[in-house]
């Protein structure tokens, strides 16, 4: 079984995501479940999102992330 995980953050960066999904991946893999992660943010957005200022850069990176997520929605049927 293939599972598409639409997650907020890149792998191993979000405690909530690690607790709810990532920690179960090894066990699920033994049961035949393959998880593909599609995070909303990327390295660039993750580096600036919680820093003060840089509003224009944040807006640009968030718009790029929204476009990436919209393009990625075409993948859903394969999972």
C-alpha positions as CSV (number, residue, x, y, z in Angstrom):
1,X,0.0,0.0,0.0
2,X,1.3,3.4,-0.9
3,X,0.4,6.3,1.5
4,X,0.8,10.0,0.6
5,X,1.5,12.1,3.7
6,X,0.7,15.8,3.1
7,X,2.7,17.2,6.0
8,X,3.5,20.7,7.2
9,X,7.3,20.4,7.5
10,X,10.3,18.7,6.0
11,X,11.1,15.3,7.4
12,X,12.4,15.2,11.0
13,X,11.8,18.9,11.7
14,X,8.4,19.0,13.3
15,X,7.8,17.3,16.7
16,X,4.1,16.8,16.1
17,X,4.7,15.3,12.7
18,X,7.4,13.0,14.1
19,X,5.1,11.8,16.9
20,X,2.1,11.2,14.7
21,X,3.6,9.8,11.5
22,X,7.3,9.5,11.2
23,X,7.9,7.3,14.3
24,X,5.4,4.7,12.9
25,X,7.1,4.5,9.5
26,X,9.5,1.6,10.2
27,X,6.7,-0.5,11.7
28,X,4.3,0.3,8.8
29,X,7.0,-0.5,6.3
30,X,7.2,-4.1,7.7
31,X,3.4,-4.3,7.1
32,X,3.9,-3.3,3.5
33,X,3.0,0.4,3.8
34,X,5.2,2.8,1.8
35,X,4.9,6.4,3.0
36,X,5.8,9.3,0.6
37,X,6.1,12.6,2.4
38,X,5.1,15.8,0.7
39,X,5.9,18.7,3.0
40,X,4.4,22.2,2.6
41,X,7.6,23.9,3.4
42,X,11.1,23.4,2.0
43,X,14.6,24.1,3.4
44,X,14.5,27.8,2.4
45,X,11.1,28.5,4.0
46,X,12.0,26.5,7.1
47,X,15.1,28.6,7.5
48,X,13.2,31.9,7.6
49,X,9.7,31.3,8.7
50,X,10.2,31.7,12.4
51,X,12.8,34.5,12.1
52,X,11.7,38.1,12.7
53,X,11.3,40.3,9.6
54,X,12.0,39.3,6.0
55,X,8.3,39.5,5.3
56,X,8.6,39.8,1.5
57,X,10.9,36.7,1.4
58,X,8.4,34.8,3.6
59,X,5.5,35.8,1.4
60,X,7.4,34.7,-1.7
61,X,8.4,31.4,-0.2
62,X,4.8,30.7,1.1
63,X,3.4,31.4,-2.4
64,X,5.9,29.0,-3.9
65,X,4.9,26.4,-1.3
66,X,1.2,26.9,-2.1
67,X,2.0,26.4,-5.8
68,X,4.1,23.3,-5.1
69,X,1.2,21.9,-3.0
70,X,-1.3,22.6,-5.7
71,X,0.9,20.9,-8.3
72,X,1.4,18.0,-5.9
73,X,-2.3,17.4,-5.6
74,X,-2.2,15.7,-9.1
75,X,-0.2,12.9,-7.4
76,X,-3.0,11.9,-5.1
77,X,-4.6,9.4,-7.4
78,X,-1.5,7.3,-7.4
79,X,-1.8,6.6,-3.7
